[in-house]
Amino acid sequence: MTDKCSEGTLLLPFLDESEWIEELRIFIYLVALLWCFMGVAIIADVFMCAIETITSKTKQVKVARQDSDQVDLVEIRIWNDTVANLTLMALGSSAPEILLAIIEITILNKFNAGELGPSTIVGSAAFNLLVITGVCIMTVPAHEQRRIKAVKVFAVTASFSVLAYVWLFFALTVSSKNEIELWEAILTFLLFPVLVVIAYIADKDYCSGKISPQDPGVLELAEGSKVLKTPAHDPEVESFIKEVSRNPNLTEDKAAVLVAAHIKSKQPKNYGYYRVGAIRDLGGSHKLTPNMDPQLRLIYEELSEVGFSSSGASAIMNHALGGKVQPARVEFAAPKCAVLESDKLVRIGVTRTGNTKIPASVNYETINGTAMAGSDYEARKDVLVFKPGETAKHIDITIIDDDEWEENEVFFIKLSRFDYKDDSVEIGGQSVTEVTIINDDEPGIFSLENPSFVIKESIGKASFKVERTQGTDGKVEVKWKTIDQTAVNGKDYHGGSGTLVFEHGEQVKYISIDIIDDKDFEKDETFIVELTETSEGAFLGNVKSAAVTIVNDDEYRRLFDRVVSLTHLNLRRLELGSETWGAQFREAMSVNGGDVVNATTQDYVMHFFTFAWKVIFAVCPPCTWFGGWLTFCVALGMIGLLTVIVGDLATIFGCLIGLKAEVTAITFVALGTSLPDLFASKCAAISEKHADAAVGNVTGSNSVNVFLGLGTPWLIACIYHTVKGTKFIVEAGTLSISVITYSICAIVCMVLLVVRRNSKFMGRAELGGPSGPKYFSGSFLIFLWLLYILISSLVSYEIITF
């Protein structure tokens, strides 16, 4: 048997090893086959990068603003996503199987049919549809679902993925048994553009009859359209950059990594991106996502849940970096208050912010000033307790009223931590309040602390002190407003008007105004804060208006610029391809693409096994050259050459272990060429909000495999035999049974996905949902694949016959 194993191959073996020990030959060919599968994955990475470059071409269009008649210039992709996925993307993910079928017929078998190529295509289709879909169903995180968004497109590709194999069976066994005629080959090939056109029509929803009139040259994009925004012009990204830049607990490098990860997460991704990422993760090459330590990864995941521009973003970063939960913050409601001696009691407000879900206790005590405990007030030293959910408490101090006339006197109340070892409670900035005992009953005079204020643009929130003097009797309302100067409300700050409420005895309040930190660091801007009126009986003082100047923060600007520069550097490292050959070879010869600090043990091991392939395929031109087309052609040629070697290895290995070619094809070859797709779809199922990228490519690729992978070599062979006056014989044999088995399994799979989408019990989603139905569905599909392998193998060895 071993002497015949080298027959029917094109390149291998390179030397005569027929006399070697059979077990050694089996081991060598198995290792070589697995190693070549790694090579196929590496060159497929290069090929997919070229396709990404080609399909990511953009053009500038005018987009109408929803709130005005103005238009903006934005960049959109030239390639329609559906067309790209069914043409270049499908070719990229299925190139090894397609080229194997073409090379086997045209070169190995001299325009006669073979068994390896067609069986690999059917076996790969079964693995893709059943195993990849099953794994994607189970791999979605707990309590999450992924629904297909482009349902009409998926319905088209899913229908064609079954129709393709039904047509394959019809052509082999019904129309012209064991023969492919020229018209059948032409029709098989033409079904590919038919699929693309119908899918495009479904994507554009042309059949619905909905036509929206719009201005020529102006494109109005609906919500969810993939408009490519420059990160620098995204307000959310800008806000996040400023937030992390000013955070004292984050280094510039870590801040830049967080920003780069956020920008990367906002960019639209397709199946090709996840396929390249999966291959690079397996091969120890440079990653497409920023490397983060566990602490930074935790921060990023928490920010993803609450929103990067939310008010809680800063707190999450601070407490995650500090290694503690968010504490409760306790402080006085006002820094000063006053009380008439005749009132005999003063009530001091205390507020709790931050974490309000936990109990919080603080100490408080009175401290003498000019007022003395025992003669002017009763001393207090106690514990103030906040129950979970309580945000306000008060402290009551008894005032001693005597008959003697005295000048105004003051004493103080101080807050302190109840337990200095407990980090769950902290004392705020207003930890001490001043209490004035006065002898009059006037409501008071209200003034701003200063006639002018200078603040930095990066301050975030500016506070302006309003003081109450010459009386604190009763509740008084003081109205205020802002007046634009060079600073504009809504653009440079959030002002307007408001009312301060001074409760009886309160002497100080603050006007709080949010300052907008825009991109213009150079010019100073000014606005005015003015007290306009008070309640009856109260008066405004001399300082009833103040000029507020917003100045450039040079130090913050430099920090901001450094973080932006580091972010751009990180984003360049995350790009799919390199710009020069030198950079390609450096990345190829370095573990983790040169990022040795963040390399894992797996990266080192896989880099060792794939080093030779990386260096060999680094000779491909950079994918940035000639729009990616040069790399596309060179990589396609290399895939073809490597596919010949894989075909030879699979033929010899299957022969050595006693497997028929068709069984080797549906197991080893199909599995080896489809593993990168498995990891890519798994990653897409976890990362994407919808299921399209995870399972949409499966049905499209399965259709393209038949229409191009069999249609192209059949068409070439039929033309050859027509010219020669002979027939193109394709023995249906076990292939027809394999096709029938796959078609039945495919229909069952589609029915299951429809049931999952419409069943509340299964989560109303194709992927994810409740744990029980999720794992049952995934396991059931994998069982169908094993059943397909078993039936096809038993038929091949004629253990069962039909």
Secondary structure, DSSP 8 states (H G I E B T S, - for coil): -GGGTTTT-SS--SS--TTS-HHHHHHHHHHHHHHHHHHHHHHHHHHHHHHHHHHT-EEEEEEE-TTSS-EEEEEEESS-HHHHIIIIIHHHHHHHHHHHHHHIIIIISSSS--SHHHHHHHHHHHIIIIIIHHHHHHHS-TT-EEB-S-HHHHHHHHHHHHHHHHHHHHIIIIISTTB--HHHHHHHHHHHHHHHHHHHHHHHTGGG-------TTB----TT---B--GGG-HHHHHHHHHHHT-TTS-HHHHHHHHHHHHHHHS---HHHHHHHHHHHHHT---SS----HHHHHHHHHHHHH-TTSTTHHHHHHHHHHTS---EEEEES-SEEEEEGGG-EEEEEEEEEE--SS-EEEEEEEEESSS-BTTTB---EEEEEE-TT--EEEEEEEB---SS----EEEEEEEEES-TT-TTEEE-S--EEEEEEES-----EEEES-SEEEEEGGGSEEEEEEEEES---S-EEEEEEEEESSS-BTTTEE--EEEEEE-TTB-EEEEEEEE---S--SS-EEEEEEEEEE-TT-EE-S--EEEEEEE--HHHHHHHHHHHHHHHHHHHHTSSS-SSHHHHHHHHHSGGGG--TT--HHHHHHHHHHHHHHHHHTTS--TTGGGGHHHHHHHHHHHHHHHHHHHHHHHHHHHHTT--HHHHIIIIIHHHHHHHHHHHHHHHHHH-SBSIIIIIHHHHHHHHHHHTTTHHHHHHHHHHHHHHT---B---HHHHHHHHHHHHHHHHHHHHHHHHHH-TTTTSSSEE-SHHHHHHHHHHHHHHHHHHHHHHHHHHTTSS--
